[in-house]
Amino acid sequence: MEDAKLAPRTIRSHYGVFRALLNAAVVEDLIAVTPCRGVRLPEVRKTPKPIASVEDVVRLATAVPAEYAPAIYLAALDLRMQGVCV
């Protein structure tokens, strides 16, 4: 996967599925042990996340229809409703 130039996060995701498949094979006695033990995966680097400025939030809130503006301000303050899917 590294030769195919896949990103480290993609490699970890694919490997997680492969590992789960092999673990299921062990549970079903199709193989004795999983070869996934001790495999070193590429490190995923954390990327800085952009933070909206006050001006960005106000500009967005004024660009959307008025009934959505409170949601923009609440989201900017991280005061979203818990357990509600939108």
C-alpha positions in Angstrom: 0.0 0.0 0.0 2.9 2.3 0.6 4.2 1.5 -2.9 0.8 2.6 -4.2 1.4 5.9 -2.4 -1.7 5.5 -0.2 -1.9 7.9 2.8 -1.0 6.5 6.2 -4.6 7.0 7.5 -5.9 5.0 4.4 -3.4 2.3 5.1 -4.4 2.0 8.7 -8.1 1.9 7.7 -7.5 -0.9 5.1 -5.3 -2.8 7.5 -8.0 -2.6 10.2 -10.5 -4.3 7.9 -7.9 -6.9 6.9 -7.0 -7.6 10.6 -10.7 -8.0 11.5 -11.1 -10.5 8.6 -8.2 -12.5 9.8 -9.4 -12.4 13.5 -12.7 -13.7 12.3 -10.9 -16.5 10.5 -9.1 -17.4 13.8 -12.4 -17.5 15.6 -13.9 -19.8 13.0 -10.8 -22.1 13.2 -10.0 -21.4 9.5 -6.4 -20.4 10.5 -4.5 -21.1 13.7 -3.1 -17.6 14.4 -3.4 -14.2 12.7 -0.2 -12.9 11.0 -1.3 -9.4 11.9 0.5 -9.4 15.2 3.6 -7.1 15.4 2.9 -5.3 12.1 4.1 -1.7 12.2 1.9 0.7 10.5 2.8 4.1 9.2 2.4 7.0 11.6 -0.5 9.3 11.0 0.6 12.9 11.4 -1.9 15.3 12.9 -2.7 18.2 10.7 -3.6 21.6 12.1 -7.3 22.4 11.8 -8.2 25.9 10.7 -10.0 27.9 13.2 -12.6 30.4 12.1 -12.2 34.0 13.2 -15.0 36.0 14.6 -15.2 37.8 11.3 -15.5 34.5 9.4 -18.4 33.4 11.6 -20.2 36.7 11.2 -19.7 36.7 7.5 -21.1 33.2 7.2 -24.1 33.9 9.5 -25.0 36.9 7.3 -24.6 34.9 4.1 -27.1 32.2 5.0 -30.9 32.7 5.4 -31.8 34.4 8.7 -33.4 31.3 10.2 -30.0 29.5 10.0 -27.8 32.2 11.5 -28.4 31.1 15.2 -27.2 27.6 14.3 -24.0 29.1 12.8 -23.3 31.1 16.1 -24.1 28.0 18.2 -21.8 25.9 16.1 -19.1 28.4 16.4 -19.4 28.3 20.2 -19.6 24.5 20.0 -23.0 24.5 21.6 -24.6 22.0 19.3 -27.5 19.9 20.4 -26.4 16.5 21.7 -28.0 13.4 20.2 -29.7 15.2 17.3 -28.8 14.1 13.8 -29.0 16.8 11.2 
